[in-house]
Amino acid sequence: MDSVRIQEISVELLLEHPENSNFMNAETAQKLRRHIEQTGRYEPLTVRLHPSEEGKFQVINGHNRLKVLRALEFERANCIVWNLDDQQARLYLATLNRLSGKDVPERRATLLDHWYLQLFVALGTLL
């Protein structure tokens, strides 16, 4: 197993995954903001190398934290970089992001549709 190392990455290089279906309500986002303002601490974002934009990273887990960090004008974010393909990224989007915040049902449905389609194609059993 690869060792986990936290890297500081410029927030300018962090791009949200377009299929993220997890959003926090304003009250929860404000609590997260207050916590980061007061302590400077937060769970590192999980990212991967961006599949199409060289030198950039795509957020897999931590979209709401990234929004708060940007609002607080942080220049860098603590991140864990995972080596993931598109199918693995969608799997983690569908699982990790359900631990906090809430899903937007339409976006979650789209995410799962894409993930299942990739899975069926990979298995050669397209319905």
C-alpha positions in Angstrom: 0.0 0.0 0.0 1.3 3.5 -0.9 2.0 5.7 2.1 -0.3 8.7 2.5 1.4 12.1 2.4 -0.4 15.4 2.8 0.7 17.9 0.1 0.0 21.6 0.2 -1.5 22.6 -3.2 -2.3 26.0 -4.5 -6.1 26.5 -4.4 -5.8 27.9 -8.0 -4.8 24.4 -9.1 -7.8 22.7 -7.5 -10.8 22.2 -9.7 -14.1 20.8 -8.5 -15.3 17.5 -10.1 -18.2 18.4 -12.3 -20.2 15.4 -11.1 -20.0 16.3 -7.4 -23.6 15.8 -6.1 -22.9 16.8 -2.4 -23.7 20.3 -1.2 -23.9 21.7 2.3 -26.8 24.0 3.5 -25.8 27.5 4.5 -26.0 26.8 8.2 -23.6 23.8 8.0 -21.3 25.7 5.7 -21.1 28.6 8.2 -20.2 26.2 11.0 -17.4 24.8 8.8 -16.2 28.3 8.0 -16.2 29.3 11.7 -14.2 26.1 12.6 -11.6 26.8 10.0 -11.4 30.5 10.9 -10.9 29.7 14.6 -8.6 26.7 14.3 -7.0 26.8 10.9 -7.6 23.0 10.9 -9.6 20.9 8.5 -9.6 17.4 7.0 -7.3 17.3 4.0 -9.0 17.4 0.6 -8.8 14.2 -1.5 -7.7 15.0 -5.0 -6.4 13.3 -8.1 -4.3 14.6 -11.0 -6.8 16.3 -13.4 -7.5 13.9 -16.3 -7.5 16.7 -18.9 -5.9 19.8 -17.5 -2.2 19.4 -17.1 -0.7 20.6 -13.8 -4.1 20.8 -12.1 -5.9 18.6 -9.6 -9.5 17.5 -9.4 -11.3 17.4 -6.1 -12.8 14.0 -5.2 -13.7 14.7 -1.5 -13.7 18.2 0.0 -15.6 20.4 -2.3 -17.3 22.3 0.5 -14.0 22.7 2.4 -12.4 24.1 -0.8 -15.2 26.7 -1.1 -14.7 27.8 2.5 -10.9 27.9 2.0 -11.3 30.1 -1.1 -13.8 32.4 0.8 -11.3 32.8 3.6 -8.6 33.6 0.9 -6.4 30.6 1.7 -3.7 30.4 -0.9 -2.9 26.7 -0.3 -4.9 23.7 0.8 -3.8 20.5 2.5 -4.5 17.6 0.1 -4.1 13.9 -0.3 -3.4 12.9 -3.9 -4.8 9.6 -5.0 -4.1 7.8 -8.2 -7.6 7.3 -9.6 -9.2 6.6 -13.0 -12.6 8.1 -13.9 -14.5 5.0 -12.7 -12.7 5.0 -9.3 -13.3 8.8 -9.0 -17.0 8.3 -9.5 -17.1 5.5 -7.0 -15.5 7.7 -4.4 -17.7 10.7 -5.3 -20.7 8.4 -4.7 -19.4 7.2 -1.3 -17.0 9.6 0.4 -19.1 12.6 -0.2 -22.2 11.1 1.5 -20.4 11.3 4.8 -21.2 15.0 5.2 -23.5 17.5 3.5 -26.4 16.3 1.5 -26.9 15.1 -2.0 -28.7 16.9 -4.7 -30.8 14.0 -6.0 -30.6 14.9 -9.7 -26.8 15.3 -9.6 -26.4 12.1 -7.7 -28.6 10.2 -10.2 -26.4 11.6 -13.0 -23.2 10.6 -11.2 -24.5 7.0 -10.6 -25.7 6.7 -14.2 -22.2 7.5 -15.4 -20.6 5.2 -12.9 -22.9 2.3 -13.8 -22.5 2.8 -17.5 -18.7 2.7 -17.1 -18.9 -0.4 -15.0 -21.2 -2.2 -17.5 -18.9 -1.2 -20.4 -15.9 -2.4 -18.5 -17.6 -5.7 -17.8 -18.8 -6.0 -21.4 -22.4 -6.5 -20.3 -24.0 -3.3 -21.6 -27.7 -3.5 -21.1 
